[in-house]
Amino acid sequence: MRTFSLIALTVACVATSASPSFAQVKMTRDQMMFYTSDWKGDRFPDGRPKVPDDLLKRATNVSIEDVWEYLGEHGYKNQFESGWQALHIEKPFAGRALTAQYMPIRADMAKAIAAEGKAEGRVSGNNSWPIHELQIGDVYVADGFGKIIEGTLIGSNLGNGIAAHTHTGFVFDGGIRDQEENRQISDFNGFYRGYDPSAWAQMELTAINAPVRIGRAVVLPGDLVLAKTDGVLFIPAILAEAAVSSAEFTNLTDAFNFELNRQGANGAEFEGGWTPKKYAAFAKWIDAHPERLKMPRPEFDALLAKATHPRQAPSTPPATEP
């Protein structure tokens, strides 16, 4: 009886090792919840935060500096990266990050990953696996460790696949090929380190929807990705709505201030001089130009009240001698 139990246990262990009960490459829902536990909004079925669609549209109209400043004030100093090439550098885009990590190939690791892909019914090269996971409004964010020659994560076929799944684009810390054909795809843009005609080689996918590093930026799945001419900002999902609203408010105050400067009505306060009287004039200016508001009016009114009457830090009473 004991011998039978040992044999049965051995067979069970072998079966388990040959067919893993959960994925190693794709992050599990529990892992996603661990890294994004502060997010209280909607999620995709796999647990990835789902930033509202309207923010994806609003984000492209704010400046990187205004969002970056807000993030820095809230302790997020490592969310921006520059130095990109792009399919359409002049066209901004925004979406929810779906992340992927690639590494130089290693035979034993590649064998394990290939076996997992076969067990999960995945097809083609593993550089196509993340594309199958993409949703409309996503941005495919890949850490390709900066490799360009033989680091071309997509050509035109996979480019069309990304476009069909997202209607948005990608950000690759790596290379692409078929640059000319990718530029011709509609509803598609992408930022990358460089172009090379070589095919993808000597690298492999090691993670889907894990935290990744893109240059000096840290990216979590579900982050709001804002790609503009001068660089890419990865906005934590938990701060996305507040960061975009704050940047929109700053953009409006700048527009009002610029107009005063052009009229010579700002005195020597070219950058500031924001008194309650000036904020009141600003509110009237917004009343006259309601089309400038992208956020709901109550949200604007709340930000205006906060700016007009900032909270004062509590004063520290003088120390008394014992």
TAMO-V465585 format. One record per pair of residues at least 4 apart in sequence whose ideal C-beta (glycine too) atoms are under 6 Angstrom apart, sorted by the first residue. I is the first residue (numbers start at 1). J is the second residue. If there is no record, write none. Layout:
I,J ; I,J
//
This chain:
19,119 ; 22,28 ; 24,116 ; 25,208 ; 26,208 ; 27,31 ; 27,32 ; 27,209 ; 27,210 ; 29,46 ; 29,47 ; 32,47 ; 32,48 ; 33,37 ; 33,47 ; 35,220 ; 36,49 ; 36,222 ; 38,238 ; 39,49 ; 39,237 ; 39,238 ; 42,50 ; 43,47 ; 43,49 ; 43,50 ; 44,48 ; 44,50 ; 48,221 ; 48,222 ; 49,222 ; 49,237 ; 51,55 ; 51,96 ; 51,224 ; 51,237 ; 51,240 ; 55,59 ; 55,240 ; 55,244 ; 56,94 ; 56,95 ; 56,137 ; 58,244 ; 58,294 ; 59,94 ; 59,226 ; 59,244 ; 60,92 ; 60,94 ; 62,66 ; 62,67 ; 62,247 ; 62,248 ; 64,68 ; 64,228 ; 64,233 ; 66,247 ; 66,250 ; 67,233 ; 67,243 ; 67,247 ; 68,80 ; 70,243 ; 70,246 ; 71,76 ; 71,79 ; 72,77 ; 78,216 ; 78,217 ; 78,218 ; 79,217 ; 79,233 ; 79,234 ; 80,217 ; 80,231 ; 80,233 ; 81,214 ; 81,215 ; 81,216 ; 81,217 ; 81,232 ; 82,231 ; 84,191 ; 85,192 ; 86,191 ; 87,182 ; 87,183 ; 87,189 ; 87,190 ; 88,189 ; 89,229 ; 91,189 ; 92,228 ; 93,168 ; 93,169 ; 93,189 ; 93,227 ; 94,226 ; 95,137 ; 95,138 ; 95,139 ; 95,168 ; 95,225 ; 96,137 ; 96,138 ; 96,222 ; 97,139 ; 97,141 ; 97,219 ; 97,221 ; 97,223 ; 97,225 ; 98,134 ; 98,138 ; 98,140 ; 99,141 ; 99,209 ; 99,212 ; 99,219 ; 99,221 ; 100,130 ; 100,142 ; 100,208 ; 101,143 ; 101,206 ; 101,207 ; 101,210 ; 101,212 ; 102,144 ; 102,203 ; 102,205 ; 103,206 ; 104,203 ; 105,110 ; 105,202 ; 105,203 ; 105,204 ; 110,204 ; 117,122 ; 122,129 ; 124,128 ; 126,205 ; 127,153 ; 127,200 ; 129,205 ; 130,208 ; 131,161 ; 131,162 ; 134,138 ; 134,165 ; 134,166 ; 136,167 ; 138,166 ; 139,168 ; 139,225 ; 140,162 ; 140,170 ; 141,171 ; 141,219 ; 142,153 ; 142,172 ; 143,173 ; 143,212 ; 144,151 ; 144,153 ; 144,172 ; 144,173 ; 144,174 ; 146,173 ; 146,193 ; 147,151 ; 147,174 ; 148,175 ; 148,193 ; 148,194 ; 148,196 ; 149,196 ; 149,198 ; 150,198 ; 150,201 ; 150,202 ; 151,174 ; 151,175 ; 152,175 ; 152,176 ; 152,177 ; 152,196 ; 152,200 ; 153,172 ; 153,174 ; 154,158 ; 154,159 ; 154,176 ; 155,177 ; 155,178 ; 156,178 ; 156,181 ; 156,182 ; 159,182 ; 159,185 ; 160,185 ; 162,166 ; 162,170 ; 163,185 ; 163,187 ; 163,188 ; 167,187 ; 169,188 ; 169,189 ; 169,190 ; 170,190 ; 171,191 ; 171,232 ; 172,192 ; 173,214 ; 174,193 ; 175,193 ; 175,194 ; 175,196 ; 176,192 ; 177,197 ; 178,182 ; 179,195 ; 191,227 ; 191,232 ; 209,221 ; 211,220 ; 212,219 ; 213,218 ; 214,219 ; 217,234 ; 219,223 ; 219,234 ; 222,237 ; 223,234 ; 223,236 ; 223,237 ; 224,235 ; 224,240 ; 225,234 ; 226,233 ; 227,232 ; 235,240 ; 235,243 ; 239,243 ; 245,295 ; 245,299 ; 248,294 ; 248,295 ; 249,303 ; 256,282 ; 256,285 ; 260,265 ; 260,266 ; 261,266 ; 261,270 ; 269,273 ; 274,278 ; 276,308 ; 279,308 ; 293,300 ; 295,299 ; 295,300
//
